């Protein structure tokens, strides 16, 4: 039994057994796919624009850091180089995600973007350790630094990072958000380098260079950990933070004709659109088509869930409280 709704189908977790009825929405919607195609194209354009800006100024900051003898600028150029790699990885992930589903990858390749975000998070954490180690060495024995050159390069790099950051405005996927976190941390690094240069020029305080590098590293650590944790949660098929699985089950149990809802699973393929599968026990003589449409409609209207699979099951009897006193058991699992 299939409902005529805008719900996009997902594969059922459980086989259909006697006395059960498996149902989901229509297979595909041209408008839905067309919108996703435009979103991916726009995302790729934003990423490529940012990549072009960063590639140019990575070389500028690396040369400036070398001649100014600034660990802050060298760390920033290394960070920008890693960001170029992360942006390239994000673009590759978007292109890989365009591959259609097949017999081997039945869900398609959309999760490549989440994997890219997770990898970017790990790169950020590794960069944090690298910058901290270099800054501590410089803090023990601060070398001479060309403050004027350092300030000039930091301001130019900051302008480039800000332009790349603006190019990624409108980012929504974990993939793009991961790239944007990288660029934002670059922007912080440029600001810190400029601040250190001013302190060196005005106060001759050479320790400002490694100290501000440590401060930036701590900020990067926070962003990297948050991104890695969020992408890891999606890869482990955790429930989206904004959704309460128990609350959804209780809400759907109030649909007319439904006894209870169980085996409810909520996750997301890419950290954006949530996906739900569930079993619903239906009262005897209830209109199964009406129950199905009621469940799908409530998921869509109250919980903004447009990807769902619903399996309807019949209750063998009802007790005086209008709840099932016995529900068909799931088949035994092999040990």
C-alpha positions as CSV (number, residue, x, y, z in Angstrom):
1,X,0.0,0.0,0.0
2,X,1.6,3.2,-1.1
3,X,0.4,6.7,-0.1
4,X,0.3,9.5,-2.6
5,X,2.5,11.9,-0.6
6,X,5.7,13.8,-1.0
7,X,7.5,11.4,1.3
8,X,10.6,10.0,-0.4
9,X,11.0,6.2,0.2
10,X,13.9,4.6,2.0
11,X,14.8,0.9,2.1
12,X,12.9,-1.1,4.8
13,X,14.9,-2.4,7.7
14,X,12.7,-5.4,8.3
15,X,11.3,-7.9,5.8
16,X,7.5,-8.0,5.2
17,X,6.0,-10.9,7.1
18,X,2.5,-12.4,7.1
19,X,0.1,-10.1,8.8
20,X,2.3,-7.1,8.2
21,X,2.0,-4.4,5.6
22,X,4.9,-2.4,4.4
23,X,4.3,1.0,2.9
24,X,6.1,4.1,1.8
25,X,5.7,7.1,-0.4
26,X,6.5,7.5,-4.1
27,X,9.8,6.6,-5.6
28,X,11.2,10.0,-6.8
29,X,10.1,13.5,-7.5
30,X,11.6,15.4,-10.4
31,X,11.3,18.7,-8.6
32,X,13.0,17.4,-5.5
33,X,16.0,16.0,-7.5
34,X,16.1,19.2,-9.6
35,X,16.4,21.3,-6.5
36,X,19.1,19.1,-5.0
37,X,21.1,19.4,-8.3
38,X,20.9,23.2,-8.2
39,X,22.0,23.1,-4.5
40,X,25.0,20.9,-5.3
41,X,26.0,23.1,-8.2
42,X,25.8,26.3,-6.1
43,X,27.8,24.6,-3.3
44,X,30.5,23.5,-5.8
45,X,30.8,27.1,-7.2
46,X,31.1,28.5,-3.7
47,X,33.8,26.0,-2.8
48,X,35.8,26.6,-6.0
49,X,35.7,30.4,-5.6
50,X,37.1,30.0,-2.0
51,X,39.7,27.6,-3.2
52,X,41.0,30.0,-5.9
53,X,41.3,32.8,-3.4
54,X,43.1,30.7,-0.8
55,X,45.6,29.1,-3.3
56,X,47.0,32.5,-4.2
57,X,47.3,33.9,-0.7
58,X,48.7,30.6,0.8
59,X,51.9,31.2,-1.3
60,X,51.9,34.9,-0.2
61,X,51.7,34.1,3.5
62,X,54.3,31.3,3.3
63,X,56.8,33.6,1.6
64,X,56.0,36.4,4.0
65,X,56.3,34.1,7.1
66,X,59.7,32.9,5.9
67,X,61.2,36.3,5.3
68,X,59.6,37.8,8.4
69,X,60.7,34.8,10.5
70,X,57.2,34.6,12.0
71,X,55.8,31.4,13.4
72,X,52.3,32.9,13.3
73,X,52.5,33.6,9.6
74,X,54.1,30.2,8.8
75,X,51.5,28.4,10.9
76,X,48.8,30.4,9.1
77,X,50.2,29.5,5.7
78,X,50.3,25.8,6.6
79,X,46.8,26.1,7.9
80,X,45.7,27.8,4.6
81,X,47.4,25.0,2.6
82,X,45.5,22.4,4.6
83,X,42.3,24.4,4.0
84,X,43.0,24.3,0.2
85,X,43.2,20.5,0.6
86,X,40.0,20.4,2.6
87,X,38.1,22.6,0.0
88,X,39.4,20.3,-2.8
89,X,38.2,17.3,-0.8
90,X,34.8,19.0,-0.3
91,X,34.5,19.5,-4.1
92,X,35.4,15.9,-4.8
93,X,32.8,14.8,-2.2
94,X,30.1,16.8,-3.9
95,X,30.9,15.4,-7.3
96,X,31.0,11.8,-5.9
97,X,27.6,12.4,-4.3
98,X,26.1,13.0,-7.7
99,X,26.5,9.3,-8.5
100,X,23.1,7.6,-8.6
101,X,22.2,4.8,-6.3
102,X,23.0,1.3,-7.7
103,X,22.9,-2.3,-6.5
104,X,26.2,-1.9,-4.6
105,X,25.4,1.6,-3.1
106,X,21.7,1.5,-2.6
107,X,21.6,4.8,-0.7
108,X,23.7,6.5,-3.3
109,X,27.0,8.4,-2.5
110,X,25.7,11.4,-0.6
111,X,27.5,10.4,2.6
112,X,30.8,11.2,0.9
113,X,30.2,14.8,2.0
114,X,29.8,13.8,5.6
115,X,33.0,11.7,5.4
116,X,34.8,14.7,3.9
117,X,33.6,16.9,6.8
118,X,34.8,14.3,9.3
119,X,38.2,14.2,7.6
120,X,38.4,18.0,7.7
121,X,37.7,17.9,11.4
122,X,40.6,15.5,12.0
123,X,42.9,17.7,9.9
124,X,41.9,20.7,12.0
125,X,42.8,18.8,15.2
126,X,46.2,17.7,13.7
127,X,46.9,21.3,12.7
128,X,46.2,22.4,16.2
129,X,48.8,20.1,17.6
130,X,51.4,21.2,15.0
131,X,50.8,24.9,15.7
132,X,50.9,24.4,19.5
133,X,54.2,22.5,19.3
134,X,55.9,25.2,17.1
135,X,54.6,28.0,19.3
136,X,55.8,26.4,22.5
137,X,59.3,26.0,21.0
138,X,59.2,29.7,19.9
139,X,58.0,30.7,23.4
140,X,61.0,29.2,25.1
141,X,63.4,31.1,22.9
142,X,61.6,33.9,20.9
143,X,63.5,34.7,17.7
144,X,63.7,38.1,16.1
145,X,60.7,38.9,13.9
146,X,60.2,41.5,11.1
147,X,57.1,43.1,12.6
148,X,56.4,45.5,9.6
149,X,56.5,42.7,7.0
150,X,54.5,40.4,9.3
151,X,51.8,43.1,9.7
152,X,51.5,43.6,6.0
153,X,51.2,40.0,5.1
154,X,48.8,39.3,8.0
155,X,46.4,42.1,6.7
156,X,46.6,40.9,3.1
157,X,45.9,37.3,4.2
158,X,43.1,38.4,6.5
159,X,41.4,40.2,3.5
160,X,41.8,37.0,1.4
161,X,40.3,34.8,4.2
162,X,37.4,37.2,4.6
163,X,36.7,37.1,0.9
164,X,36.8,33.3,0.9
165,X,34.6,33.2,4.0
166,X,32.0,35.4,2.3
167,X,32.1,33.2,-0.8
168,X,30.9,30.3,1.4
169,X,28.0,32.3,2.8
170,X,24.8,30.2,2.6
171,X,26.6,27.0,3.4
172,X,24.2,24.4,4.9
173,X,25.6,21.0,4.5
174,X,28.2,19.5,6.9
175,X,30.6,19.4,4.0
176,X,30.5,23.2,3.3
177,X,30.2,24.0,7.0
178,X,33.4,22.1,7.6
179,X,35.2,24.1,4.8
180,X,33.8,27.3,6.3
181,X,35.1,26.4,9.7
182,X,38.6,26.0,8.2
183,X,38.4,29.4,6.6
184,X,37.1,31.1,9.7
185,X,40.0,29.7,11.7
186,X,42.3,31.1,9.0
187,X,40.7,34.5,9.5
188,X,41.3,34.2,13.2
189,X,44.9,33.3,12.5
190,X,45.4,36.4,10.3
191,X,43.9,38.6,13.0
192,X,46.1,37.1,15.6
193,X,49.2,37.5,13.4
194,X,48.3,41.2,12.8
195,X,47.9,41.7,16.6
196,X,51.2,40.1,17.3
197,X,52.9,42.2,14.7
198,X,51.5,45.4,16.3
199,X,52.8,44.3,19.7
200,X,56.2,43.5,18.3
201,X,56.4,46.9,16.5
202,X,55.1,49.0,19.5
203,X,56.5,47.1,22.5
204,X,59.3,44.9,21.0
205,X,57.5,42.0,22.7
206,X,58.7,39.0,20.6
207,X,56.8,36.5,22.7
208,X,53.5,37.9,21.3
209,X,54.1,35.9,18.1
210,X,54.0,32.4,19.7
211,X,51.5,33.4,22.4
212,X,48.9,34.6,20.0
213,X,49.6,31.5,17.9
214,X,48.7,29.3,20.9
215,X,45.4,31.3,21.4
216,X,44.4,30.7,17.8
217,X,45.3,27.0,18.1
218,X,42.9,26.7,21.0
219,X,40.2,28.4,19.0
220,X,40.9,26.0,16.1
221,X,40.8,23.1,18.5
222,X,37.3,24.0,19.6
223,X,36.0,24.3,16.0
224,X,37.8,21.1,14.9
225,X,36.4,19.0,17.8
226,X,32.9,20.3,17.2
227,X,33.0,19.5,13.5
228,X,34.5,16.0,14.1
229,X,32.0,15.2,16.7
230,X,29.0,16.3,14.6
231,X,30.2,14.5,11.5
232,X,31.0,11.4,13.5
233,X,27.5,11.5,15.0
234,X,26.0,11.5,11.5
235,X,28.3,8.7,10.3
236,X,27.2,6.6,13.4
237,X,23.6,7.2,12.3
238,X,22.8,9.2,15.5
239,X,19.5,11.0,15.7
240,X,19.6,14.6,14.6
241,X,19.9,16.9,17.7
242,X,16.7,18.7,16.9
243,X,14.6,15.6,16.9
244,X,13.3,13.5,19.8
245,X,12.7,9.9,18.7
246,X,10.6,9.1,21.8
247,X,8.5,12.2,21.3
248,X,7.9,11.4,17.7
249,X,6.8,7.9,18.6
250,X,4.3,9.2,21.2
251,X,3.0,11.8,18.8
252,X,2.4,9.3,16.0
253,X,0.7,6.9,18.4
254,X,-2.1,9.5,18.6
255,X,-2.9,9.2,14.9
256,X,-6.4,7.8,14.6
257,X,-6.3,4.0,14.1
258,X,-2.8,3.5,15.6
259,X,-2.3,1.4,18.7
260,X,1.4,2.1,19.1
261,X,4.6,2.9,17.3
262,X,7.8,0.9,17.8
263,X,11.1,0.1,16.1
264,X,11.4,3.8,15.3
265,X,14.8,4.9,14.0
266,X,15.8,8.5,13.2
267,X,19.0,9.4,11.4
268,X,20.4,11.5,8.6
269,X,22.5,10.7,5.6
270,X,24.4,14.0,5.3
271,X,23.4,15.9,8.5
272,X,20.6,17.8,6.7
273,X,17.3,16.0,5.9
274,X,16.3,13.5,8.6
275,X,15.2,10.0,7.7
276,X,12.7,7.8,9.7
277,X,11.7,4.2,9.6
278,X,9.1,2.8,12.0
279,X,6.5,0.0,12.6
280,X,3.0,1.0,13.6
281,X,0.5,-1.4,15.1
282,X,-3.0,-0.7,13.6
283,X,-6.3,-1.3,15.3
284,X,-8.6,-4.0,13.9
285,X,-10.9,-2.7,11.2
286,X,-9.0,0.6,10.9
287,X,-8.6,2.2,7.5
288,X,-5.0,1.3,6.8
289,X,-4.6,3.8,3.9
290,X,-6.0,6.5,6.2
291,X,-3.6,5.4,9.0
292,X,-0.6,5.5,6.6
293,X,-1.5,8.9,5.3
294,X,-2.1,10.2,8.8
295,X,1.4,9.1,9.9
296,X,3.2,10.4,6.9
297,X,1.3,13.7,7.1
298,X,2.1,14.2,10.8
299,X,5.7,13.4,10.2
300,X,5.8,16.0,7.4
301,X,3.8,18.8,9.0
302,X,4.8,18.5,12.7
303,X,8.4,17.2,12.4
304,X,9.5,18.4,9.0
305,X,10.4,14.8,8.0
306,X,10.0,14.1,4.3
307,X,11.9,10.8,4.1
308,X,10.1,8.0,5.8
309,X,9.4,4.3,5.7
310,X,6.3,3.0,7.5
311,X,5.5,-0.7,8.1
312,X,1.9,-1.3,9.3
313,X,1.2,-4.3,11.6
314,X,-2.1,-5.7,12.8
315,X,-3.0,-6.1,16.5
316,X,-4.5,-9.4,17.3
317,X,-6.8,-8.0,20.0
318,X,-7.3,-4.8,22.1
319,X,-7.7,-4.5,25.9
320,X,-10.1,-2.3,27.7
321,X,-7.8,0.7,27.4
322,X,-7.8,0.4,23.6
323,X,-4.2,-0.7,23.5
324,X,-2.9,-3.9,21.9
325,X,-2.8,-6.8,24.4
326,X,-0.7,-8.8,21.9
327,X,1.3,-7.8,18.9
328,X,2.7,-10.2,16.3
329,X,6.3,-10.9,17.3
330,X,9.2,-10.2,15.1
331,X,10.8,-13.4,13.7
332,X,13.6,-14.8,15.8
333,X,17.1,-13.7,14.9
334,X,20.0,-16.0,14.3
335,X,22.5,-16.0,17.2
